[in-house]
Each structure stands twice: as structure tokens, then as C-alpha cells.
């Protein structure tokens, strides 16, 4: 009788552990979320490396500074000829 009681309790407890709040479904979801977070972390680390390189270039590389000034700010040298095209 004792063995049957223990077996019944185990059979009732097993589905709770598998499908309950801390079960397999939640574990799989947490693993998926963790994979997404790690991927986002890698993407941010690559972005940070790129930004650090840009900062170094802006502090030290005159050619890069000139390129940024021309491309992003639209600056020109005094002797440059500027063509403006309008639609």
C-alpha cells in the first residue's frame, strides 16, 4: 500500500514539474530569450567597437575628419567648385 501511495504521488508530481510554472515550457522559453539577448549583446559590442574606432579617427586622423566634414556637414574648401542640382 505504501508503494502504491508513493507511486501515485510521483505520478501526480511529475506532470506538475514538467508542465508547471518552472517546467520544460518555461525553460525552453528562457533559453530562447537568452539566445536573443546574447545575439543583441554581440550586435551592441560590434557597434561599440565601430564607434570607438570612429572616435579614435576623429581625434587623430585629419583625413577622416575632413571626410566627415565634407560628407556629413557639407563643408567645402575655399577653392572648391560646388555644383548644386535641384529636382
Secondary structure by P-SEA (a helix, b strand, c coil): caaaaaaaaaaaaaaaaacccccaaaaaaaaaaaaaaaaaaaaaaaaaaaaaaaaaaaaccaaaaaaaaaaccccccccbbbbbbcc
